Amino acid sequence: MLVNCAAYKEGVRLADIAVEDISDYISQPGTFVWVALHDATPWELSQMQEEFGLHELAVEDARHGHQRPKVEEYGDSLFVVLHLLEAGADTDAPGALEAGELNVFVGRNYVVSVRNRSAHGFAEVRQRCEREPELMRQGAGFVLYALMDAVVDRYFPVLDTFEVELETIEQQIFDKGAARQNIERLYELKQRLTVLKHAVAPLLEGTSRLHGGRVPHICAGSQEYFRDVVDHLGRINSSIDTIRDTIGTAIQVNLSMVTIEESEITKKLAAWASIFAVCTAFAGIWGMNFEHMPELKWRYAYPAALLLIATTCTLLYRRFRRVGWL
């Protein structure tokens, strides 16, 4: 679906134009066209390919989707893939993340952005760019920066949510009754964090090529802006690694707590088994019924035997309580 198609000259928006008129505007000096598509059909992509001369391999990637984040050069044009992360609609997994895609074709006089599987658009990015015509004069390279910057900025709230959730789990980590639940929540958090990692790490590698060294001609005037994007991606990537390490430590602590709890239960069972073993031993001795057993003829043998058993069990019980087994 076509969201917007506009022509810009010297950083100023000229007008909304029809797709059929694109070729008339991109041939004008100092003019570029910015087209935005949402869940583009194969026919729309073919139309864009014909109008702008897009590389067939890049168009094929955009058509099939589910690409890893990347920055690829095709002659004097760029093809950029970014992941758009949004909360999933699955009620069984309310915290799950769904990864949409933003495919951006960038040339000397055009920008074509194709948003797939994402409800959150980029109208605010277009408005921001149009409010800064002096920056828009840099052309398609600045528009690419603005789109990438908007996508990366959306990763920060996701990261903040992960950090808050991890802190909540850490506060409950020593709750004996919640050990299993904490481990499940930690694994779920780790899975969602992996989704964010897959969106950030490859993009960091690709964006690093857009500033310093041999920079594509399209981005030559916007290197410092792309450096800012790389800085943000580096911070996010570092925070992800820190959270992953913390999750690993938290899981180990939870498992240790489970082991300690099981050890405490084993001690209690062993202590009670020892106490009942004494009762069993005494009962076994007096239950042999030999003919010559002095205790059988004694008037107070039964209460004395009970008293001896009770005294021995009490001493064992107090001993086990003193050492912390009961």
KOLBABA-641945 format. One record per atom (N, C-alpha, C): x, y, z. Coordinates in steps of 0.1 Angstrom, whole numbers, plus 5000, padded with zeros to 4 digits. Example, Ala and Ser with C-alpha at 12.3 -4.5 7.8 and 13.67 -1.06 7.14 Angstrom:
2
513249435078;512349555078;513249675078;512849785071;513749895071;512950005079;
END
This chain:
326
500849885000;500050005000;500950125000;500650224991;501350344991;500950435002;501850475010;501650565022;501850715018;502950735011;503350875007;504250874996;504250974987;505150984976;505251134973;506451184977;506651334976;507951364970;508051474964;509351524957;509851644966;511251644967;511851754975;512951814966;513151944967;514152014960;514852114969;516152094970;516952184979;516452174993;515952054998;515552035011;514052075014;513352125004;512052175006;511052084998;509952055005;508951964998;508252044987;508251984975;507652044964;506152014964;505851884964;504451844963;504351694964;503151644967;502851504966;502651474951;503251364947;503251334933;502751194930;502251164919;501851034915;503050954911;502850824913;503950734909;504350744895;503450764886;503750784872;504550904869;504651004878;505351124876;506751124882;507151014888;508451004895;509551034886;509550974874;510650984865;510851134861;509851204861;509951354857;510651434867;510551394880;511151474891;512551424893;512851304893;514151254896;515251294886;514751334874;515651384864;516051534866;515351604875;515651744878;516851754887;517751844885;518951864894;518451904907;519151854918;518851894932;517551844937;516951744930;515651694934;515751544937;515051504948;514951364951;513451334955;513151204954;511751164957;511851064968;510851084978;510750994989;509450924989;509550784987;508350704986;508250614999;507050605005;506850525016;505750425013;506050295015;505150185013;504950105026;503750055027;503349965038;502849835033;503549725037;503149585033;502949585017;504049625011;503949644996;503649514989;502849514979;502649404971;503749384961;503849264955;504849234945;504749334933;503449364929;503249464918;503849604922;503649644934;504149774938;505649784938;506249674943;507749664943;508249664928;507549594920;508049594906;507849734900;506849804904;506649934899;507750034903;508150014916;509250094921;510550054915;510749934912;511949884905;512049944891;510949954885;510950014871;511250164872;510650234881;510750384882;512150424886;512750354896;514050394901;515150314897;514950204890;516050114885;516650044897;515849994906;516349924918;516949784914;517949744921;518649624918;517749504921;517749404912;516749294913;516949214925;518249194930;518449114942;517949184954;518049314955;517549394966;515949384966;515349394954;513949384953;513449244957;514249144954;513849014957;513848994972;514949054979;514949044994;513749115000;513449224995;512249305000;510949224998;510849154987;509649084983;509448964993;510548894995;510448775003;510448805018;511148915022;511148955037;511948855045;511848875058;512448795068;514048795066;514548905064;516048925062;516648965075;517948935077;518648985088;519049135086;519149215096;519549355094;520849365087;520949455077;522149465069;522149595061;523349625056;523549745048;524349695036;523749695024;524349645012;524449745001;525549744994;525849834983;525549764970;524849834961;524549794948;524949904938;526249904934;526650014926;526650144934;525950244929;525850374936;524650384944;524050274948;522850274956;523050184968;522150204978;522250124991;520850054993;520949934999;519749865004;519949825018;519049875027;519249865041;518049795047;518249695055;517149625062;517349645077;516249685083;516149705098;514949635103;515149585116;514049515123;513249615131;511949605130;511049685139;510449595149;510749625162;510249545173;509049605179;508049515181;506749555187;506249445196;505449485206;504849385215;503949295207;504049165210;503149075203;501749075207;500849035199;499449035202;498948905208;499848805209;499548675215;499148685230;497948655234;497548665248;498248555256;498648445250;499348345258;500748385262;501348475254;502648525257;502648685255;502148755265;501948895264;503148975263;504348925268;505548995267;506348965255;505948885246;506748845234;506848965225;507948955217;508249055207;508049005193;507449085185;507349055171;508249145163;508949085153;509949165145;509349195132;509049315129;508649365115;509949405108;509749455096;510949495088;510749625082;511849705080;511849825072;512949805062;512549795049;513549785038;513649925032;514849975031;515050105025;516050105013;515550145002;516350164990;516750304989;518050334988;518550464987;519450484975;519150584968;519950624956;520250774957;520950824947;521350964947;520151054947;519051024941;517951104940;516651044944;516650944953;515450874957;515650804970;514550784978;514550704990;513150624989;513250494990;512050414990;512050335002;511150355012;511050285024;509850185024;510050065027;509049965026;508849895040;507749925047;507549875060;506649755060;507049645066;506349525066;506049475080;504849415082;504549355095;504749445107;504349575105;504549665116;503449775115;502749805126;501649905126;502150045129;503350055134;503950185138;504650245126;504150355121;504750415109;505750515112;506150595102;507250695103;506850835099;505550865101;505150995098;505851105105;506251075118;506951175126;508351205120;508951105114;510251115108;510151215096;509151195088;509051275076;508751425081;507951445091;507651575096;508951645102;509751555109;511051615114;511951655103;512051575093;512951615082;512451735075;511151745073;510651865066;510751995074;510951975087;511152095095;512552145095;513452065089;514852095089;515352095074;514952185066;515352185052;516852205050;517552265059;518952285057;519652145058;519052055066;519651925067;519151835055;517951855051;517351785040;518151815027;518851925026;519651955014;520751855012;521051775023;522051675021;521551555013;520251555011;519651455001;519251325008;519251225000;518751095004;519551035016;520851065017;521651015028;521051065042;520651185043;520051235056;518751165059;517951145049;516651075051;516950925056;517950865050;518350725055;518750735070;519550835073;519950855087;518650875096;517750955092;516550985100;515750865103;515650775092;514850655094;515550555103;516850545102;517650455110;517650505125;517750635126;517750685140;516450665147;515350675139;514050655145;513850505149;514350415141;514250275144;515050235156;516350285157;517150255168;516650325181;516050435180;515450505192;514350415198;513650345190;512550255194;513050135202;514350105201;514949995208;515150025223;515350155226;515650195240;514450165249;513250195246;512150155255;512050005257;512249925247;512249785248;513349735258;514549795256;515649765265;515349805280;514649915282;514349965295;513349865301;512349815293;511349725298;512049595303;513049545296;513849425300;514549455313;515149565314;515949595326;514949605339;513849665337;512849675348;512349535352;512049455342;511549315345;512649235352;513949255347;514949175354;515149225368;515049355371;515149395385;514049345393;512849335388;511649275395;511949125399;512449055389;512748915392;513848905402;514848985402;515948985411;515549005425;514449095427;513949115440;513248995446;512748905437;512048785442;512948665441;514248675439;515048565436;515348475448;515248535460;515448455473;514048415479;512948425471;511748375476;511648225473;511648145483;511847995481;510647945473;509448005475;508347945468;508247985453;509048075449;508948125435;510248085426;511047995431;512247955424;511947905409;510947815408;510647765395;510147875386;509247955391;508648055384;509648155379;510648195388;511648285384;512548235373;512848105373;513648045362;512948055349;511648025349;510848035337;510848175332;510648275341;510548415336;511948455331;513048405337;514348445332;514648385318;514148265316;514348205303;513548275292;512348315296;511448395286;512148525283;512648595294;513248725292;514548705283;515248595285;516448575277;516048555262;514948485259;514548465246;514148595239;513448685246;513048815241;514248905239;515248895248;516448965246;517248925234;517148795231;517848745219;517248805206;515948825206;515248895195;515849035193;516049105204;516649235203;518049225198;518849135203;520149115199;520349085184;519449005179;519448975165;519149105156;518449195162;518149325155;519249425156;520049415167;521049525169;522449485164;522849365167;524249325164;524549335149;523749275140;524149285126;524049435120;523049505126;522849645121;524049725126;524649705137;525849775142;526949755133;527149625128;528249595119;528049665105;526749665100;526549735087;526649885088;526049945098;526050085100;527450145102;528350065107;529750105109;530450145096;529950095085;530550115072;530050255066;529150315073;528550445067;529250565073;530250545081;531050665086;532550615087;533450705083;534850665084;535250575073;536450595068;536950505058;536350525044;536050425037;535450435024;533950435026;533350555026;531950575029;531250585015;530050515014;529250535001;529050674998;529050714986;528950854982;527650914987;526550834987;525250884992;525350935006;526150875014;526250905029;527451005032;528151045022;529351125024;529051255032;527951315030;527651435037;526951425051;526751295055;526051275067;526851175076;528151175075;528951075083;528751095098;528751215102;528751245117;527351195122;526351205114;525051155119;524951005120;525550935111;525650785112;526550745123;527550825126;528350795138;527550795151;526550885151;525650895163;524850765164;524350715152;523550595152;524450475157;525650475152;526550365156;526750375171;526950495177;527150505191;525950455199;524750485194;523450435201;523450285200;523750225188;523650085187;524750015196;525850075197;526950025206;526450025220;525850125225;525350135238;524250025241;523350005231;522349905232;522949765233;523849745224;524549615223;525249585236;525949685241;526649665254;525649635265;524549705266;523549685276;522949545275;522749495262;522149365260;523149255266;524449275263;525449175268;525449175283;525349295289;525249305304;524049235310;522849255304;521649195308;521749045307;522348995296;522448855293;523348795304;524448855307;525248805318;524548805331;523748905334;523048915347;521948805347;521348775336;520348675335;520948535338;522148515332;522848385334;523248375349;523648485355;524048475370;522748445378;521648515374;520448495382;519948355381;520048295369;519648155367;520448065376;521748085376;522648005385;522348025400;521948145404;521648165418;520348095421;519348105412;518048025414;518347875415;519147825406;519447685407;520147645420;521047735424;521647715437;520747715449;519747805448;518747815458;517847685458;517547635447;516847505446;517647395452;518947395449;519747285454;519847295469;520047415475;520147445489;518847395496;517647435490;516347395495;516247245496;516647175485;516547035484;517546975495;518647035497;519546985507;518946995521;518247105524;517647125537;516547025539;515746995528;514746885529;515346755532;516546725525;517146595527;517646585542;518246695547;518646695561;517546665571;516346725568;515246705577;514746555576;514746505564;514246365563;515246265570;516546295568;517646215574;517546225590;517246345595;517146355609;515946275615;514746295609;513546215613;513746065611;514446025601;514745885599;515645835610;516545915614;517445865625;516645855638;515745945641;514945935653;514045815653;513345795642;512545675641;513345545641;514545555636;515445435636;515745385651;515845485660;516145445674;514845375679;513645425676;512445365681;512345225675;512745205663;512645075656;513644985662;514845035666;515844945672;515444895685;514944985694;514444935707;513344835706;512344875697;511244785695;511644645690;512644655681;513144525676;513844435686;514544505695;515244425705;514244355715;513244435719;512244385729;511244305722;511244305710;510244225702;510744085698;512044045702;512543915699;511943805707;511443835719;510743735728;511543615731;512843635735;513643525740;513043485754;513343365758;512743315770;513343385783;514743405782;515443465793;515743605790;514743695792;514943835791;514443895804;515343945812;514944005825;513844105825;513844185814;512944295814;511444245813;511244125807;509944075806;509244045819;510044015829;509443985842;509344105851;509944215847;509944335856;508644405855;508044445867;506744515867;506744645859;507744715860;507844855854;508544855840;508744735834;509544725822;508844805810;507544795809;506944865798;507045015798;506645075810;506845225810;508245265810;509145185816;510545225815;511145215801;510645115793;511045115779;510545235771;509345265773;508745385766;509545515770;509845525783;510545635788;511945645782;512645535781;513945525775;513845565760;512845515753;512745545739;512445695737;511545755745;511145895744;512345985748;513145945758;514346025762;515346025751;515645905745;516645895734;516245985722;514945975719;514446045707;514446195710;514146235722;514246375726;515646435725;516546355730;517946395729;518446415714;518046315706;518346325692;517746445685;516446465689;515746585683;516446715687;516746725699;517446855704;518846865697;519546755695;520846765689;520646805674;519646755667;519446795653;519046935652;518146985662;517747125661;518947215664;519947175672;521047255675;521947275663;522147165655;522947175644;522247225631;520947255633;520147315622;519547215612;519447095615;518846995606;517346995607;516847045619;515447045621;514947185625;
END
